[in-house]
Amino acid sequence: MVPSASRARQAWSRELQCVATAQCCPRGNRAISTNSAIARGLRETSTLDRRYSGEKRRPLFRKELEEYDRRRDPVYKAKKHAEFLEKRRLEMGIAPGKELDPDGVARFQEWQMGRKPEREGNNDLVAIPYTTAASKFLYGVSAVRAALIARRRKFYKLYIHDRAIRRSQFAGREDRNNTEHARESKEEISETLVDLAANIPGLEVKMVTDSFLSVMDKMSNNRPHNGVILEASPLAVLPITNLRPCIRTRPSFSFELDRQSPEEKRINGTNNQLPYNSHGWRFPLLLYLDSIVDEGNLGAIIRSAYYFGVDAILVSTRGTAPLDAIAIKASSGAAEAIPILSVANPLSFLTRSGLNGWRVYAADAPPPPRDNFNVTSDYAARALDPPNTSPLVSFIRPTTLAVLRDHSPLLEHPTILMLGGESAGFRRSIRDKANYLVGVRGTRGLDIGVDSLNVSVAAALIMLELLRKPKMAERLNGDAERRVRARRADNRAKENIDDMVNNDEMLF
């Protein structure tokens, strides 16, 4: 600013010449008073400090600054919020100043949680009511019911929509089109969830309506939730380093725990021993999953493992899909019941477990038939009726690729079944740790490029073969039973002889 000589100076104000850029004064140089210059400087400082929201890049005028300060005032914000809520109360048919009954309070709170705040553009913001920062949301009737039955988590809230009550299931009914049967099935589903929740202390049940659907969709990440969402703590997954030696006559197996933080110990616990049922003939079977990237496949494998009776699931923490709500829903809640362990260092785990007597079987696709275009009748007959124990599942030595006949792994040693990724399979370093290979041989050629099964389907077939009681075990059990019966018969005969001797002594 420089003094302007073109105008007479006043005693109470000193006029200055503006030499700013054209962006500040589009009309060019002009004479302004000192008060105007000071006001302009204050406005520019306020603009830099307050960062007025919007597309305006010019200095704010006095009225704009006052409006901005007024909106930032907490008293003004509280007043506007009260006016907004009062307006919504009127829209809901609640008289001004009237106290709400419990049902009205519940409806009003539900409306507050389910409302969508306005935002520039087409995107809407939806607030999710978290109880804790580590809360997880489970959705789907089967997954939620399994979690409530298993009780391996800490439960916070259960949201049940009217849709869950209206949801129809006709399993086990002869007339699937009978509306009365459908109504009974719907009521049974709702009562089952509510009854299960009533037996769990601290679990809050919230019956919601359509106004809360946007929040439920956000909780389930816009996936089908069937009108049921459960807020709970994370699932307990114990980190381990290796498996300890196992004895078939002992109904449990143990392992070495990896390091855990205090928070992880509260969630996972510190138990390093798991029970299993040997059924009188087998060692434990554990399923190790490496590089399974699809949550659907992960859930399907866990579901099959639980159904067939696998004793535990081992999940690699590197490159494997997370055990989130998607995988749990795909497992139909089986992940809530079967023990799940995590492995951070697969190579060390497999090496140390092998030294403790565990044998590793890697699921791998068997070599294809020699004729890629067509399969001869001789090969199809040999594939459907091979000289080993199963028509399709075969056990192979990785060094010689020789097929093992009458091979029953669980009858000989504790077993780890490894399953690799959907596309690339195992890493070479992981595959080299396998003691045996196991695969499902097909009966068709590779004329269209289908050379293997889906990993979840192959896993189910292999688990079924591993857990099938072999004829050898039945023969061994039969021999043992015959020996026990013979021993009992000998004891009874000896007792009879002793009785005869005693009786003879009484005669003399």
Sequence and secondary structure as in RCSB ss.txt:
>XXXX:A:sequence
MVPSASRARQAWSRELQCVATAQCCPRGNRAISTNSAIARGLRETSTLDRRYSGEKRRPLFRKELEEYDRRRDPV
YKAKKHAEFLEKRRLEMGIAPGKELDPDGVARFQEWQMGRKPEREGNNDLVAIPYTTAASKFLYGVSAVRAALIA
RRRKFYKLYIHDRAIRRSQFAGREDRNNTEHARESKEEISETLVDLAANIPGLEVKMVTDSFLSVMDKMSNNRPH
NGVILEASPLAVLPITNLRPCIRTRPSFSFELDRQSPEEKRINGTNNQLPYNSHGWRFPLLLYLDSIVDEGNLGA
IIRSAYYFGVDAILVSTRGTAPLDAIAIKASSGAAEAIPILSVANPLSFLTRSGLNGWRVYAADAPPPPRDNFNV
TSDYAARALDPPNTSPLVSFIRPTTLAVLRDHSPLLEHPTILMLGGESAGFRRSIRDKANYLVGVRGTRGLDIGV
DSLNVSVAAALIMLELLRKPKMAERLNGDAERRVRARRADNRAKENIDDMVNNDEMLF
>XXXX:A:secstr
 EE SSS   SS  EEE    TTT TT S EEEHHHHHHHHHHHHHHHHH  SSS  S   HHHHHHHHHHH HH
HHHHHHHHHHHHHHHHTT  TT    HHHHHHHHHHHHH     SSS        SSTT EEEESHHHHHHHHHH
  S EEEEEEEHHHHH    TT S TT HHHHHHHHHHHHHHHHHHHHTSTT EEEEE GGGHHHHHHHTTTS  
TTEEEEE     EEEEEE    TTSSEEEEEE    HHHHHHH    EEE   TTT   EEEEE S   HHHHHH
HHHHHHHHT SEEEEESSSS    HHHHHHTTTGGGTS EEEES HHHHHHHHHHTT EEEEE      S SS  
 HHHHHHHHS SSSSSSEEEE TTT  B SS  HHHHS EEEEE  SSS S HHHHTT SEEEEE  SS SSSS 
 S  HHHHHHHHHHHHHS  HHHHHHHHHHHHHHHHHHHHHHHHHHHHHHHHHHHHH 
